[in-house]
């Protein structure tokens, strides 16, 4: 959980447009430059002044220095107060302070001006450290400002970079944060655009003070008693047990009804559902029957817990929304696809090559039941309906509870363990554990429940088709192909993780 927050001033806490642009206008007049449109001068808000004069008006070092002096001539007594606090900022700072956050200001504006502005607007009481640039032209780069702010905020203690956010509206804030190894939150209600913040690789982007407040407070506990461990476990176990009970009961009812009417059906119809044993007297249910019953029982069980699932998925979505305001690039979805295909095929081929399936009698029974169904029925039951229902339970409900009660990292791990144990045999259990880790990771990474559902469907369809197609004895079932697909999955996973941290 983040506990230390560094705020930029201009465009983040206050709107300095009138003061800054009129002072820039004043300075430009000294060079014979008339600029009546103040909107054209808003790029001066955020970066160091001297750099802006050089960049936008082609000034050399000496001219830029003179322009800064002229700017400050008007700013120190007049422009400094042509400013206003963004609506909602005082309330947000008060709440953050009450919640125990440690706040500091890290601005490119000279410290003396920052302190006067904060005091004027009565915001100084919220900050433990206030750091800006120096009037002599030193410490103007954002990384230097951030570094000094961290040193003052942590005093003589080791800087815990994983517990810090730098919050600002321009690319310089994101770049300064990255240079110091901390995460950044870009705000688009200031003077930096969504595109600018994306290109600067801001870790998170919010669009209003309200969203910023919700984002920063997302990990704080609600004003409710902390549930006991028993209450947490019971909440999860209850939904799991309810799902399994309804599923088993539905299967029992369907099989009972079928046994009552089967012998009254015409032989041509009965043969679809039942097949006669070698003794000529005993009937067994066909793979098609088991596929239909599986599809119906999964559907009924999922519908039974759908109300609570929709609530938890919605709550999780609202939380994740603030973490995923930055649109994912299309290439990340391509990487997700190659990750899924790579691990599904790689793990299945690995299991086949080491004859892992032969170590479990229970798995053989499950496989015989599932793969004796017709391809279409099997795909519907085990490739689509089963995965959707399981995602409603495992990522929708169980993981939703786990991430709230135990955090993302431990939640992903426990969810994968439960998902593996649920399959009741070591072969599917190991595979389900590994895929469960990937499903929950992708859920967190992309911030939408549709992603693990799509991954689960893809995984089951690929595995089902692979098993139904006779590939044994071909080059496809070989170590080079297996290693290729596993490498493809690993490379895709690493590429995603390098772009964004999930936990």
Secondary structure, DSSP 4 states (H G I P E B T S, - for coil): ---EEEE-SBTTTEE-HHHHHHHHHHHHHTTT-----GGGGGGGSSS-HHHHHHHHH---HHHHHHHHHHHHHHHTTTGGGS-EEPTTHHHHHHHHHHTT-EEEEEEEEEHHHHHHHHHHTT-GGG-SEEEEE-TTS-S-SHHHHHHHHHHHHHTTSPP-GGGEEEEESSHHHHHHHHHTT-EEEEETTSSS-HHHHHHTT-SEEESSHHHHHHHHTTTSPPSSPPPPHHHHHHHHHHHHHHHHHHHHHHHHHHHHHHHHHGGGS-HHHHHHHEEE-TTSS-EEE-HHHHHHHHHHHHHHHHHHTHHHHHHHHHHHHHHHHTT--SPPPHHHHHHHHHHHHHHHHHHHHHHHHTTGGGG-HHHHHHHHHHHTS-HHHHIIIIIIIHHHHHHIIIIIIIHHHHHHHH-HHHHHHHHHHHHHHHT-SHHHHHHHHHHHHHHHHHHHHH--HHHHHHHHHHHHHHHHHHHHS--TTSTTSSHHHHHHHHHHHHHHHHHHHHH----
